[in-house]
Amino acid sequence: MFKIQKVIYLAGGCFWGVEAFISRLKGVNQTEVGYANGLDLAPTYEKVCTGKTGHAETVKVTYNPEIISLEDILESFFKIIDPFSKNRQGNDIGTQYRTGIYWQEESQKSIVLNFLKQKQRESEKNIVVEARAIGSFYPAESYHQKYLERNPEGYCHVDLNLIDDKEFDHLTPEEYKITQLSMTEAPFSGKYDDFFEEGVYVDAVNGEVLFSSDDKYDSGCGWPAFKKPISDDKIIRHRDFSHETTRIEVRSAKANSHLGHLFHDGPGGSARYCINSAALKFIPKDEVDEYLKKLNNNKNQR
């Protein structure tokens, strides 16, 4: 089943930190940094840094409205910006560092404006966050994308500790990056790539059963490949427009974990669910019944 995703654009100073923070919100499926609402039709970082192009450093946020609301995203956004500072955030000064919320759909307009009105009623100072429809958005150069993931010691004006990640404490750093930040493990590096024992594969985040060894096969692609999920209602498929191409992203329905992608190049043109090993945990066949009992008991106790 395909689920409709929503997109909102957030400008909050240097886009490195804003992207790193917003991407960690549960329900945010994709983030991309770029240059929004300027005059230049071919903006580059060097051009935008002059402050003459009119662009704002902005993060394109793709989210699942069934998991996180636009209001919740905006509340988190307001934790990391100074809404009273014009053309400045942290040590960064210039029109390119202005704050802004840019909607893609008309239905988002009233949500944004009502949110800002409420914030203004709660403050004696004047809020200067720009609010308008997105006019244009140009993706930034590749070295800016997920910058702080690749350069954890890089400059950041945002306090990333404001995100509460306690529910993911049981994940390894790699599992977190893949399931929560939509990263991809290197081909042929995952523990389940060349692994064909009988059993089931569960979501590394919440333990939900997702795939069966009965449907796993050696595709030679470098990642675990499955013909189908154990049940269609266990996963959600999204159109993924990242990396300058269109793919079908696969996420778990309950935990919203990024799992991998769906292709239709399996045997005879059949489906191939290409899944990251780090998004899964394997339960051997002789342990499945006991595992399911514990899983159901935990659900009943919640």
N, C-alpha and C positions, 0 to 999 in steps of 0.2 A: 504494500500500500504506500502511496505517495502522500506526504504531508506537506501542506503549504507552509513555506517559510516566509518570514517577514524580514525587512531590511530597514535599518535606521542608520544615520550617519552622525558621528559625534566628533566634534573638534574641541580639544581640551589642552592645547599647548603641544609640546613635542609628542608626536604620535607614537614614539617607541613605548613610552610608559603607559599611555592610554590603552594602546592595543594589548599590552601584556596584562593589564588589569582586567579589562573587559572580557578578554578571551577566556578568563578563568571562571566566569559566571556560568553556573549550571543552566543549560538551556541555550547558551550562545554556541552556535554550531561552527561559524566561520568568522574570521576577522581579516581585513585587508587594509593596509594603510595607503593613503594617497592624498591628492590635492583637490580640494573642492571649491566650487563657486568662484572661480577666478576668470580672468579675461584671456589669458594665454591659452591657445589651443594645443600646445605641445609643452606643457610645463615640465621642468626638471627640478631636482633639488636645488641646484645652483641658482636657477632663475627665481624659484620661490623664496629662497633665502634673501634675495634683494628687497623683498617686501613690495615689489612693483607689479607683480602679476595679479594681485588681488585674491590669491588662493589662501585657503586655510588648511593647515596640516590636519587631516581628518581620518577617522577610522570607520570603514564600512563594516557594519555589524549585522550578520545574518543570524537570526534567532528563531527558536521554536516557540510560538506564542502559547502553546499548550503547556509548556514547562516554565517559561519565564515571561512575565508581562512587560510591556513597554514601560509602564510606571516603575517596575522594579529595576529595570535597566537604568532608567533616569535617576532613581534614588542612588544607585551605586555610582553612577557617573558624578553626581554631586558630591560624593565623598572625596573625590580626587581632584576637583577643580576649585578655584577661587572664583565664584560667580560674580564677584563685585569688581574684579580686575579687568580692565579693558586692554586688549592687545598685549597681554602679558600673563604668563603662567610660570611660576618658579623663577628661574634665572633667565628665561627666554622672553625676549621683548620683540614685538613687531606684529603687524597685522596678520601675518601667517600663523601666529600663536593665539589668535582670538578664540574665545569659546563659542560654540555653536551647536545647535541641534537641528538637523536637516531631515525632514521627513520625505519618504518616497511615495507614500500613498495618502490621499486626501483624508482617509479615515484616521490617520495618525495625527493630523493637525490639531484637532481639539484636545487630544490627550496631552500633547506637548504643551499647548498654550495653557490648558488648565493646570498642568503640573507647575509651570513657571509662575502662574498667578498665585497659586497656593504658597509657593516658596517666597514670593514677594510679600504676601500678607504676613508671613512669619518673620520678616526681616525689616529693619528700619533703613538699611542701606539699599541702594539701587542695584538691582541685578542687571547685568549687561550681557547676558548670554543671548547670542543671535538665534533667532528661530524663524525658519523659512523652509520652503520646499527645496530639495536638492536641485541645483541647476546643472551642475556638471561634476563629474568625479573622474579623475585620472589616477590609476594605480601608480604608486611610487616605484622607484627602481627596486629590483629584486633584493638588493642588499639591505633594504629597509624593512622588508617583510620578516616578521617574527624576530626582529633584531635582538631583543633581550633574551630570547631563547638560545640564540647562537652566541651571544656576548653577555653572559649573566653579570659581568662586572661593568657593563656599559652605563653611560649616563642615563639617569632616570629621575625625573622630578616627582614621580608618583610613589607613594608608600604602598608597595605591593603586599605588605603585611596586613592591610585592611581587609583583604579577602580571607574569609574563614574557610579553610580547606580541611577541617577536622574530619569530615565524612570520607575523605580520601586518604587518611593517614595510613591505611593498610596497603596502599599501592606503592610500588617501587617508583623511582623517578621516571623510568622509561614507561611504565604502565600509565602513570599520570599524564605524561606528555602525549601519549597516543590516544588514550580514551577521552581526555579532557581538552587537549589542545589540538587535536586532529592531526598529529604528526604521523609519519610513516616510518616503520623500521626498515633497515637496509635489507635488500633481497637476500635470501638464503641465510639470514642471520637468526631468524626466529626459531624457538625450540620446537615448534610444531610443524615446521615446513616439511621435513622428511620424517614424519612420525605417523604411524598408522595402527596404533593399538586400538582395541575396541573400547568404546565408552562414549561419553558425551562431553561437549565443550560448553563451559558456562561463562557468563559475563564476569570479567575480573573485578568489576565494581560492586555488583550486588548479588552475584551468584546465580542469576537466572539462567536456566538452560536455554542455549541458543542453537547449537548444532550437534549433529550426531556423526559418529565415525562411519556409519553406514553410508553417509552422503559425501564423505571426504575422498578426494582422489589426487593423484600426482599430476599436476598440470604443468610442472616444470617452470612455473612463473617466479618462484622464489619465495612465495608466501603460501600459507595453508589455503587450499581451495575446496569449496563445498558446492554440491549441486543445488542445494536448497537449505533453508533454515529448518529447524526441527518443527516449527509451526510459523505460519506467515505472520501471525499477530505478535511474534516475539521481536520483530525488527521493523524499522521504518526506513524507507528509501527516500532520499532527497536528491534533487539535481544540484550538482556541485560545479560551480563555474570558476573555481580557482585554477591556477596554473595555465591560464589562457586556453582552456579547453572545457568541454562539457562532459562530466562523468556522472554516475549515479553513486552517491555516497550511501553507505549502509551504517545505520546506528541502531542500538538496542532500544526497544520501545519503552521500557520502564526506567532504566538508568540514564538513557540518552547518551550512552557511551559511543564514541566514534569507533567503529569496528574495521572498516575498510571500504571497498568499492565493489559494485556489481558490474560484470561484463557479460556479454553474450557471445563469447568466443570459446565456449566449452565444446566437448565432443558433439559434432553435428550442429554446431551453432547454439548449443544449450547454454543455460546460465552458468556463470562461474562467480561464486562469491569469494572474492579475494580478500582475506581477513588477516589482520596483524596478529601474530602469536601473542604479543604482550597485552592484547585486549581480551584474551581468553585464559581460562584455567581448565585443565583436563581432569575429568573424574573417570577412573577405570570402571569397566563394566560391572565387576563384582562389588563395587562400592556405590553404584548408582541408587539402588533402592534405599539404602541407609541415608545417603546424601539428600534424597528428595524428602524423606521423613523429617530430617533436621531442618531443611529449608521451609517446609510447610509449618513446622512448629514455631520457627522464628517469625514467620508471617503472622501467625495467630496470636503471638505474644505482643505484637506491636499495637 
